Every structure is written in structure tokens, then in C-alpha cells.
Amino acid sequence: MAEQAIEAGAVFKVPYPFMRIEYDLTEWNGEDALASSIVKSWKPGCEYVPRGPYGEDSEGVCDGEGWMVLTVVEVFKPGKYPARVFFTRQWVDPEGRTFGKNNLRIMTLPAFKRRAAGWFAEPYTVQQEEVTS
């Protein structure tokens, strides 16, 4: 498979691990809680679990796999300095919901190639959720 050219308008969609998190949405009226609810959501990344008899090794574990979507806005080479890639990043969680700020980000061309290759660390394992009936 040929490598995709890094140029304006190019879109890179790579698999990325996600962790299932819970957070508390509590509405407050001064010191009293009016309503509270626990919300489940997805966070990009994985958790490292110690392995081995003394915990000297660790393994990346995640709850699901989604996508990181990088959209190249422009590539610019400022004189004698390294080429820069201007891009935006969005996340697509395992349930298919797209989120993330639409900030313009900047990286050198080699750094962008590493980012566009996907998860930067060691391989990870996707945990299967326990289904309760």
C-alpha cells in the first residue's frame, strides 16, 4: 500500500485506544446538591496494568477502539527551517460519536508522520466488557 501524501486537504484516520470513564454531573444550589447523575463517556488513551511477578513489566489495556482523525490544513516550509504541518484533530469514539476541539495544531513533518501512524506506544489489548443480564 502506497503512503498517503501529506498535503492540504489530506485526511488520516487511524485506530486509537479508548478508555471508558464515569464522571459525576451534580447540580449545586449553594451548598445543597439539587440533582446528581453518573455519566459514562470515552477518553482517548489506555491504562497501563503491571505484569510480571514484581510488576516490572506493564501492558497497555483499553476498553474499546475508536479513531483519531487528522485533517491537514496546510504544509509550510519557512526558509531554512523544517517543514511544518498545520492540522486539526478529531476523535471518533467506539460508539461512533465524533468529538474534540477544532483547534489548529502545528508539528514538524517527521513528527506528524509519527502521529499519523497511530498509537505511539507499545501494543495494547482491548478488554471485553462484561455483559450483565
C-alpha positions in Angstrom: 0.0 0.0 0.0 1.4 3.4 -1.0 2.0 6.0 1.7 -0.6 8.8 1.6 0.8 12.2 0.6 0.8 14.9 3.3 -0.7 17.8 1.5 -3.5 20.3 2.1 -6.9 18.6 2.4 -5.4 15.1 3.2 -7.3 13.2 6.0 -5.6 10.5 8.1 -7.9 8.2 10.0 -6.0 5.8 12.3 -7.2 3.3 15.0 -6.8 4.6 18.6 -7.4 3.0 22.0 -10.2 4.5 24.3 -10.9 4.1 28.0 -14.5 4.0 29.4 -14.8 6.6 32.2 -17.5 7.7 34.5 -18.0 11.2 35.9 -20.5 12.8 38.2 -22.8 15.6 36.9 -24.1 17.3 40.1 -26.1 20.5 40.0 -25.5 22.7 43.1 -27.5 25.4 44.7 -25.1 26.9 47.1 -24.1 24.1 49.5 -27.0 21.7 48.6 -27.0 19.3 45.7 -30.1 19.6 43.5 -29.6 16.7 41.2 -26.8 14.2 40.6 -26.2 11.7 37.8 -23.3 9.5 36.8 -22.4 9.7 33.1 -20.3 7.2 31.1 -18.1 8.5 28.4 -15.0 7.7 26.4 -11.5 9.1 26.8 -8.7 8.6 24.2 -5.7 6.5 25.5 -5.1 3.4 27.5 -4.3 2.3 31.1 -1.1 0.5 31.9 -1.5 -2.6 34.1 1.5 -4.0 35.9 2.5 -7.5 34.8 5.2 -10.0 36.0 5.9 -11.2 39.5 7.2 -7.9 40.7 5.2 -5.6 38.5 8.3 -4.7 36.5 6.5 -5.1 33.1 3.3 -3.3 32.1 0.7 -3.9 29.5 -1.5 -1.3 27.8 -5.2 -2.1 28.3 -8.2 -0.2 26.8 -11.9 -0.7 26.9 -12.5 -0.1 23.2 -11.0 1.1 19.9 -12.0 4.2 18.0 -10.3 6.5 15.6 -8.1 9.6 15.6 -8.9 11.8 12.5 -6.2 14.2 11.4 -7.0 16.7 8.7 -4.2 18.6 7.1 -4.9 22.3 6.6 -1.5 23.3 5.0 2.1 22.3 4.8 4.6 25.1 5.0 8.4 25.2 4.8 9.7 28.5 6.3 13.1 29.2 4.7 15.9 27.2 6.2 13.7 25.7 9.0 12.0 22.3 8.9 8.6 21.9 7.1 5.6 22.4 9.4 2.2 20.7 9.1 -0.9 22.6 10.2 -3.7 20.3 11.0 -6.9 19.7 13.1 -7.6 16.6 15.2 -11.0 15.0 15.9 -11.8 11.8 17.8 -14.4 9.1 16.9 -15.2 7.0 20.0 -16.1 3.3 19.8 -19.8 4.2 19.6 -19.2 6.4 16.5 -19.6 9.8 18.2 -17.2 12.5 16.9 -15.8 15.0 19.4 -12.8 17.2 20.0 -11.8 20.8 19.7 -11.3 22.2 16.3 -8.0 23.9 17.2 -5.3 24.4 14.6 -2.2 22.3 15.6 1.3 22.5 14.3 4.0 19.8 14.1 7.1 19.3 12.0 6.7 16.9 9.1 8.5 13.9 10.7 6.6 14.4 14.0 3.3 14.5 12.0 4.2 11.3 10.2 4.8 9.5 13.5 1.4 10.9 14.8 -0.4 9.9 11.6 0.9 6.3 12.1 -1.4 5.8 15.0 -1.0 4.8 18.7 2.5 5.9 19.6 3.3 3.4 22.4 3.6 -0.3 22.7 0.7 -2.5 21.5 -2.4 -2.6 23.7 -5.1 -5.1 24.5 -8.8 -4.4 24.2 -10.7 -5.6 27.2 -14.1 -7.2 26.6 -16.9 -5.6 28.7 -18.8 -7.9 31.0 -22.4 -8.1 30.0 -24.8 -8.4 32.9 -28.4 -9.6 32.3 
